[in-house]
């Protein structure tokens, strides 16, 4: 593994340079990492968050945000580098906001995320798990099977830009490749830019949605004005040359339709261990990292331990990612999801996998859950919760005296997991039996985690 030797120049984006604080650079030794992957230190009693700095390093930094109790800064020079610092693989790192931790060795990233989870559970939830589960890890590169690329026409920067947003900015970082995308998609970025540049209204195609399934790659082109016949022909030719499906989306997600080829199999991913295949549309929510999703599924089922005859609720069930494995193991599943479209998709997936008789799905706003609405689901032996970043505070507060004895909580935000843990352990009589992370998003600071709660 290639190490960087000091001094290292951190490369701020154009917008960063404009926003930087005018004060002279200062030096400090970095103490730790925060939940966003920033180095943390203290100078004259004030907390400083330093982007691009690692624990143990002595760095030179310049603040771009100064508040009475804290400052946020960028590294301008690494004076003494950490042994865990590595050379970022992507040439756009430091400008592109897609990744924030490429400068930290992959194993150290995992350890840092485990500490973020532990710190959140203790400092927010005042809870410590009885057991820390081994981290779930997988390939550190080329894992991202879902992505949304922004498109902007910027003549001053050479025309069409395609990529993720710059750090702390609405500007689009010009990308030539992306190391966290599958290699065939990374290599396609320059050809995508050439495609959009030749369209009749390149400034009216704001984004490209990418979805990869089993042997199928789909690109959904969002367009704000009708496509001309020539535009349509260019998209079809691109799809044929790249061996991908091309979809177009003139308005909301439900308006997306396949343009090329006219007849083709739909997207799906498999969970071989449980013998299920999940069909989905390219605009549906699915996990970005299919390899980690499979291992996370195994651990979830081990902790939940579904048994024939049990009745288990899967809240925020999506298109049935957890519901169908639960049903395959013999339990009856009651899935609840806020999106009508995903509820229909979950029901269809259950039928297509021969599990229709073991599943029922309902559309409901779980952010407004009450004790009555949960009781209406019927008696439950166990509960799986897999909420978005906002967490499931209404659900956990609504748990009544007849709530299930076992809860498995899959989280994409340690802070809201910790908040909900406080309610479960302090108000609802549950014990935090175990918790651990799944490195669903390598090279980023995002933390996916799983926790097991049991009530006596």
C-alpha positions as CSV (number, residue, x, y, z in Angstrom):
1,X,0.0,0.0,0.0
2,X,1.5,3.3,-1.0
3,X,2.0,5.8,1.8
4,X,2.1,9.5,1.5
5,X,4.9,11.4,3.1
6,X,4.5,14.9,4.4
7,X,4.0,17.6,3.3
8,X,0.7,16.8,1.7
9,X,-1.3,19.5,-0.1
10,X,-5.0,19.3,0.5
11,X,-6.8,20.5,-2.6
12,X,-9.8,22.7,-1.9
13,X,-12.4,23.4,-4.6
14,X,-12.9,26.8,-6.1
15,X,-15.9,27.4,-3.8
16,X,-13.8,26.4,-0.8
17,X,-11.0,28.8,-1.6
18,X,-13.5,31.7,-1.8
19,X,-15.0,30.7,1.6
20,X,-11.7,30.2,3.5
21,X,-11.1,32.3,6.5
22,X,-8.6,35.0,6.0
23,X,-6.6,34.3,9.2
24,X,-3.1,33.0,9.0
25,X,-2.6,29.2,9.0
26,X,-2.2,27.6,12.4
27,X,-0.8,24.2,13.6
28,X,-2.3,21.5,15.8
29,X,-2.1,17.8,16.6
30,X,-5.2,15.9,15.6
31,X,-6.9,14.0,18.4
32,X,-9.6,11.9,16.8
33,X,-12.1,11.7,13.9
34,X,-15.7,12.9,14.1
35,X,-18.8,11.2,12.5
36,X,-18.1,13.0,9.2
37,X,-14.5,11.8,9.0
38,X,-13.0,15.1,10.0
39,X,-10.0,15.4,12.3
40,X,-10.8,16.9,15.7
41,X,-8.5,19.0,17.8
42,X,-8.7,21.7,20.4
43,X,-6.9,25.1,20.3
44,X,-7.2,27.5,23.2
45,X,-10.2,25.6,24.5
46,X,-12.1,25.7,21.2
47,X,-13.0,22.6,19.2
48,X,-11.6,22.6,15.7
49,X,-12.9,20.2,13.0
50,X,-10.3,19.8,10.3
51,X,-11.2,18.2,7.0
52,X,-8.5,16.0,5.5
53,X,-6.7,15.5,8.8
54,X,-6.1,12.2,10.6
55,X,-5.6,11.3,14.3
56,X,-2.1,11.7,15.5
57,X,-1.0,14.0,12.7
58,X,0.5,17.5,13.2
59,X,-1.1,19.6,10.5
60,X,-1.3,23.2,9.4
61,X,-4.9,24.3,8.9
62,X,-6.9,27.3,7.8
63,X,-10.4,27.9,9.2
64,X,-13.3,28.7,6.8
65,X,-16.1,28.7,9.4
66,X,-15.5,30.4,12.8
67,X,-18.2,30.2,15.5
68,X,-17.9,31.2,19.2
69,X,-17.5,27.5,20.3
70,X,-16.0,25.8,17.3
71,X,-14.3,26.2,14.0
72,X,-14.3,24.2,10.8
73,X,-11.1,24.1,8.8
74,X,-9.2,22.6,5.9
75,X,-5.7,21.1,6.0
76,X,-3.2,23.2,4.1
77,X,-0.2,21.1,5.0
78,X,0.5,17.8,6.8
79,X,3.6,18.3,8.9
80,X,3.7,14.8,10.4
81,X,1.6,12.2,8.6
82,X,-0.2,9.3,10.2
83,X,1.0,5.8,9.4
84,X,-2.6,5.1,8.3
85,X,-2.6,7.9,5.7
86,X,-2.6,6.5,2.1
87,X,-2.6,8.1,-1.3
88,X,-6.2,8.6,-2.5
89,X,-6.9,6.4,-5.5
90,X,-9.2,9.0,-7.2
91,X,-7.6,12.0,-8.9
92,X,-10.7,14.0,-8.0
93,X,-10.5,13.4,-4.3
94,X,-10.5,16.6,-2.3
95,X,-12.7,18.4,-4.8
96,X,-15.4,15.9,-5.4
97,X,-17.8,15.5,-2.5
98,X,-18.6,11.8,-3.3
99,X,-15.9,10.5,-0.9
100,X,-14.3,12.0,2.2
101,X,-12.0,9.2,3.5
102,X,-9.9,8.0,0.7
103,X,-6.8,9.3,2.5
104,X,-7.4,6.8,5.3
105,X,-6.4,3.2,5.0
106,X,-9.5,0.9,4.5
107,X,-9.1,-1.1,7.7
108,X,-8.7,2.1,9.7
109,X,-11.9,3.5,8.1
110,X,-13.8,0.5,9.4
111,X,-12.4,1.0,12.9
112,X,-13.2,4.7,12.8
113,X,-16.8,3.9,11.9
114,X,-17.1,1.4,14.7
115,X,-16.0,4.1,17.1
116,X,-18.5,6.5,15.7
117,X,-21.3,4.0,16.4
118,X,-20.0,3.3,20.0
119,X,-19.7,7.0,20.7
120,X,-23.2,7.8,19.5
121,X,-24.7,5.0,21.5
122,X,-23.0,6.1,24.6
123,X,-23.1,9.9,24.3
124,X,-26.6,10.2,22.8
125,X,-28.3,7.0,24.0
126,X,-26.4,6.4,27.2
127,X,-26.2,2.8,26.3
128,X,-23.4,0.2,25.6
129,X,-24.1,-3.0,23.8
130,X,-23.4,-6.3,25.6
131,X,-21.6,-7.5,22.5
132,X,-19.9,-5.7,19.7
133,X,-20.4,-7.6,16.5
134,X,-17.4,-8.0,14.1
135,X,-17.6,-5.4,11.3
136,X,-19.2,-6.5,8.0
137,X,-16.7,-5.6,5.3
138,X,-16.2,-6.1,1.5
139,X,-14.4,-4.7,-1.5
140,X,-13.3,-1.1,-0.9
141,X,-13.6,0.0,-4.6
142,X,-16.1,-0.5,-7.4
143,X,-18.9,-1.3,-5.1
144,X,-21.5,1.4,-5.9
145,X,-24.3,-0.2,-7.9
146,X,-26.5,2.8,-7.5
147,X,-25.6,6.5,-8.1
148,X,-27.1,9.8,-9.2
149,X,-24.7,11.9,-11.3
150,X,-25.4,15.6,-11.7
151,X,-25.0,17.2,-15.1
152,X,-24.3,20.9,-15.7
153,X,-23.4,23.0,-18.7
154,X,-20.5,25.3,-17.6
155,X,-18.9,26.9,-20.7
156,X,-16.2,28.5,-18.5
157,X,-15.0,25.0,-17.5
158,X,-15.1,23.5,-21.0
159,X,-18.8,22.7,-21.4
160,X,-20.7,19.8,-19.9
161,X,-19.7,18.6,-16.5
162,X,-20.8,15.2,-15.1
163,X,-20.2,14.0,-11.6
164,X,-21.0,14.4,-7.9
165,X,-21.2,17.8,-6.2
166,X,-18.1,19.4,-5.0
167,X,-17.5,19.4,-1.3
168,X,-19.7,21.9,0.5
169,X,-21.0,23.2,-2.8
170,X,-23.8,22.9,-5.4
171,X,-21.2,23.0,-8.1
172,X,-20.6,19.8,-10.0
173,X,-17.1,18.3,-9.7
174,X,-15.8,17.5,-13.2
175,X,-15.1,13.8,-13.3
176,X,-13.2,11.7,-15.7
177,X,-13.6,8.5,-13.7
178,X,-15.0,7.3,-10.4
179,X,-13.2,4.6,-8.4
180,X,-16.2,3.6,-6.3
181,X,-18.4,2.9,-9.4
182,X,-18.1,-0.5,-11.1
183,X,-15.1,-0.3,-13.5
184,X,-17.3,-0.4,-16.7
185,X,-19.3,2.6,-15.4
186,X,-16.2,4.5,-14.3
187,X,-14.7,4.1,-17.8
188,X,-18.0,5.4,-19.4
189,X,-17.9,8.8,-17.8
190,X,-16.0,10.6,-20.6
191,X,-18.3,9.0,-23.2
192,X,-21.3,10.1,-21.2
193,X,-20.0,13.7,-21.3
194,X,-19.6,13.5,-25.1
195,X,-23.1,12.1,-25.4
196,X,-24.7,15.0,-23.4
197,X,-22.6,17.6,-25.2
198,X,-24.1,16.6,-28.5
199,X,-27.7,16.8,-27.3
200,X,-29.9,19.7,-28.6
201,X,-30.4,21.1,-25.0
202,X,-27.5,19.8,-22.8
203,X,-28.4,22.3,-20.2
204,X,-31.8,20.8,-19.7
205,X,-30.6,17.3,-18.7
206,X,-29.8,17.8,-15.0
207,X,-29.1,14.2,-13.8
208,X,-28.4,10.6,-14.7
209,X,-29.6,7.9,-12.5
210,X,-27.5,4.7,-12.6
211,X,-28.7,1.3,-11.4
212,X,-27.0,-2.0,-11.8
213,X,-28.7,-5.4,-11.3
214,X,-27.8,-9.0,-12.1
215,X,-26.0,-8.6,-15.4
216,X,-27.9,-5.4,-16.4
217,X,-26.9,-1.8,-16.2
218,X,-29.6,1.0,-16.6
219,X,-29.1,4.7,-17.1
220,X,-32.1,7.0,-16.6
221,X,-31.7,10.4,-18.3
222,X,-33.8,13.1,-16.6
223,X,-34.8,15.7,-19.1
224,X,-36.7,19.0,-18.5
225,X,-37.7,19.6,-22.2
226,X,-39.0,17.1,-24.8
227,X,-36.2,15.1,-26.5
228,X,-35.8,15.7,-30.3
229,X,-35.7,12.9,-32.7
230,X,-32.0,13.4,-33.0
231,X,-31.6,13.3,-29.2
232,X,-33.5,10.0,-29.0
233,X,-31.4,8.5,-31.8
234,X,-28.2,9.5,-29.9
235,X,-29.4,7.9,-26.7
236,X,-30.4,4.7,-28.5
237,X,-27.0,4.5,-30.2
238,X,-25.3,5.1,-26.9
239,X,-27.2,2.3,-25.2
240,X,-26.4,-0.1,-28.1
241,X,-22.7,0.8,-28.1
242,X,-22.3,0.5,-24.3
243,X,-24.6,-2.6,-23.9
244,X,-26.8,-0.8,-21.4
245,X,-30.5,-0.1,-21.0
246,X,-31.4,3.5,-21.6
247,X,-34.4,5.0,-19.8
248,X,-35.8,8.5,-20.0
249,X,-37.6,10.5,-17.2
250,X,-39.5,13.6,-18.2
251,X,-40.9,14.4,-14.7
252,X,-41.1,12.5,-11.4
253,X,-39.7,9.0,-10.8
254,X,-42.9,7.2,-11.9
255,X,-42.6,8.8,-15.3
256,X,-39.4,6.9,-16.1
257,X,-39.7,4.5,-19.0
258,X,-37.4,2.3,-21.0
259,X,-36.2,3.8,-24.4
260,X,-33.7,1.1,-25.4
261,X,-34.1,-1.8,-25.9
262,X,-37.8,-2.0,-26.3
263,X,-38.0,-5.5,-25.0
264,X,-35.5,-6.4,-22.2
265,X,-35.5,-8.1,-18.8
266,X,-36.1,-5.9,-15.8
267,X,-33.6,-5.1,-13.1
268,X,-33.3,-7.6,-10.2
269,X,-30.8,-8.6,-7.5
270,X,-30.6,-11.9,-5.8
271,X,-30.1,-13.1,-2.2
272,X,-28.8,-16.6,-3.0
273,X,-28.5,-17.7,0.6
274,X,-32.3,-17.3,0.9
275,X,-33.3,-18.3,-2.6
276,X,-35.0,-15.0,-3.5
277,X,-34.8,-12.6,-6.4
278,X,-35.9,-9.0,-5.9
279,X,-37.2,-7.1,-9.0
280,X,-37.0,-3.4,-8.9
281,X,-37.3,-0.3,-11.1
282,X,-34.2,1.9,-11.7
283,X,-35.8,4.7,-9.7
284,X,-36.6,2.5,-6.7
285,X,-34.6,2.7,-3.5
286,X,-32.2,-0.3,-3.2
287,X,-29.0,-0.7,-1.3
288,X,-26.0,0.6,-3.2
289,X,-23.6,-2.2,-2.2
290,X,-25.1,-5.6,-3.1
291,X,-22.2,-7.6,-1.7
292,X,-22.5,-6.0,1.8
293,X,-26.3,-6.2,1.6
294,X,-26.0,-10.0,1.3
295,X,-23.8,-10.4,4.3
296,X,-25.9,-7.9,6.3
297,X,-28.9,-10.0,5.4
298,X,-27.2,-13.1,6.8
299,X,-26.4,-11.4,10.1
300,X,-29.9,-9.9,10.3
301,X,-31.5,-13.3,9.9
302,X,-29.2,-14.8,12.5
303,X,-30.1,-12.1,15.0
304,X,-33.8,-12.1,14.2
305,X,-34.0,-15.9,14.0
306,X,-37.3,-16.2,12.3
307,X,-39.1,-19.5,12.9
308,X,-42.1,-21.2,11.3
309,X,-45.3,-20.1,13.0
310,X,-43.9,-16.7,14.2
311,X,-45.5,-13.4,13.1
312,X,-42.9,-10.8,12.4
313,X,-43.3,-7.1,11.3
314,X,-40.9,-5.5,8.8
315,X,-41.2,-1.8,9.2
316,X,-39.9,0.5,6.4
317,X,-39.9,-2.7,4.3
318,X,-39.2,-1.1,0.9
319,X,-39.6,-3.6,-1.9
320,X,-39.2,-6.6,0.5
321,X,-35.4,-6.8,1.0
322,X,-35.7,-8.3,4.5
323,X,-39.3,-9.4,4.3
324,X,-38.8,-12.2,1.7
325,X,-35.8,-13.8,3.6
326,X,-37.9,-13.8,6.8
327,X,-40.7,-15.5,4.9
328,X,-38.4,-18.0,3.3
329,X,-37.3,-19.0,6.8
330,X,-40.9,-19.9,7.6
331,X,-42.3,-16.9,9.5
332,X,-45.3,-14.8,8.5
333,X,-44.3,-11.3,7.6
334,X,-46.3,-8.1,7.9
335,X,-44.5,-5.4,5.9
336,X,-45.2,-1.7,6.2
337,X,-43.8,1.0,4.0
338,X,-44.7,4.6,3.2
339,X,-44.5,4.3,-0.6
340,X,-47.5,2.8,-2.3
341,X,-45.3,1.9,-5.3
342,X,-42.8,0.0,-3.2
343,X,-45.7,-1.8,-1.4
344,X,-47.0,-3.0,-4.7
345,X,-43.5,-4.0,-5.7
346,X,-43.0,-5.9,-2.4
347,X,-46.2,-7.8,-3.0
348,X,-45.3,-8.7,-6.5
349,X,-41.8,-9.9,-5.4
350,X,-43.4,-12.1,-2.7
351,X,-45.7,-13.7,-5.3
352,X,-43.0,-14.2,-7.9
353,X,-40.8,-15.9,-5.2
354,X,-43.6,-18.2,-4.1
355,X,-44.0,-16.4,-0.8
356,X,-47.3,-14.6,-1.3
357,X,-49.1,-16.7,1.3
358,X,-46.6,-15.8,4.0
359,X,-46.5,-12.0,3.4
360,X,-48.8,-9.1,3.6
361,X,-47.8,-5.5,2.8
362,X,-49.4,-2.2,3.8
363,X,-48.8,1.4,3.0
364,X,-48.6,3.7,6.0
365,X,-46.7,6.7,7.3
366,X,-44.5,5.3,10.0
367,X,-43.3,8.7,11.0
368,X,-46.8,9.2,12.4
369,X,-47.0,5.7,14.0
370,X,-49.2,5.4,17.2
371,X,-49.8,2.6,19.7
372,X,-53.1,2.0,18.0
373,X,-51.6,1.9,14.5
374,X,-49.0,-0.7,15.6
375,X,-51.6,-2.7,17.5
376,X,-53.6,-2.8,14.2
377,X,-50.9,-4.9,12.7
378,X,-51.9,-7.8,15.0
379,X,-49.9,-9.8,17.5
380,X,-46.2,-9.8,16.7
381,X,-43.5,-12.2,17.9
382,X,-40.5,-10.1,16.6
383,X,-39.9,-6.8,14.9
384,X,-37.4,-5.6,12.2
385,X,-36.9,-1.9,11.8
386,X,-35.0,-0.5,8.8
387,X,-35.7,3.3,8.7
388,X,-34.2,6.1,6.6
389,X,-31.7,8.5,8.2
390,X,-34.5,10.2,10.2
391,X,-34.8,7.0,12.3
392,X,-37.9,5.5,13.8
393,X,-38.7,7.6,16.9
394,X,-42.5,7.5,16.4
395,X,-42.4,3.7,16.1
396,X,-40.3,3.1,19.2
397,X,-42.4,5.6,21.2
398,X,-45.6,3.8,20.1
399,X,-44.5,0.4,21.3
400,X,-47.0,-0.8,23.9
401,X,-47.0,-3.3,26.7
402,X,-47.6,-6.1,24.2
403,X,-44.6,-5.2,22.0
404,X,-42.4,-7.9,20.7
405,X,-39.7,-9.3,22.9
406,X,-37.0,-9.0,20.2
407,X,-36.2,-6.1,17.9
408,X,-33.5,-6.0,15.2
409,X,-32.8,-2.4,14.1
410,X,-30.9,-1.7,10.9
411,X,-29.7,1.9,10.7
412,X,-28.0,4.2,8.3
413,X,-27.5,7.0,10.9
414,X,-25.8,6.3,14.2
415,X,-27.2,9.5,15.8
416,X,-30.9,8.5,15.2
417,X,-30.2,4.9,16.2
418,X,-28.7,6.1,19.4
419,X,-31.7,8.5,20.1
420,X,-34.1,5.6,19.5
421,X,-32.0,3.3,21.7
422,X,-32.4,5.7,24.6
423,X,-36.2,5.3,24.3
424,X,-36.1,1.5,23.9
425,X,-33.7,1.0,26.9
426,X,-34.9,3.8,29.3
427,X,-38.6,3.8,28.6
428,X,-39.6,0.5,26.9
429,X,-37.7,-2.0,29.0
430,X,-35.4,-3.3,26.3
431,X,-31.7,-4.2,26.7
432,X,-29.2,-3.5,24.0
433,X,-27.8,-7.0,23.4
434,X,-25.4,-6.2,20.6
435,X,-24.4,-3.7,17.9
436,X,-22.0,-3.4,15.0
437,X,-21.3,-1.8,11.7
438,X,-21.6,-2.8,8.1
439,X,-19.2,-0.9,5.8
440,X,-21.8,-0.3,3.1
441,X,-20.1,2.9,1.8
442,X,-16.3,2.5,1.8
443,X,-14.3,5.7,1.3
444,X,-17.1,7.8,2.8
445,X,-18.1,8.6,6.4
446,X,-21.5,7.0,6.1
447,X,-22.1,4.4,8.8
448,X,-24.5,1.5,8.4
449,X,-25.2,-0.5,11.6
450,X,-27.3,-3.2,13.1
451,X,-28.5,-3.5,16.7
452,X,-30.3,-6.2,18.7
453,X,-32.7,-5.4,21.5
454,X,-34.5,-7.8,23.8
455,X,-37.0,-7.4,26.5
456,X,-37.3,-9.7,29.5
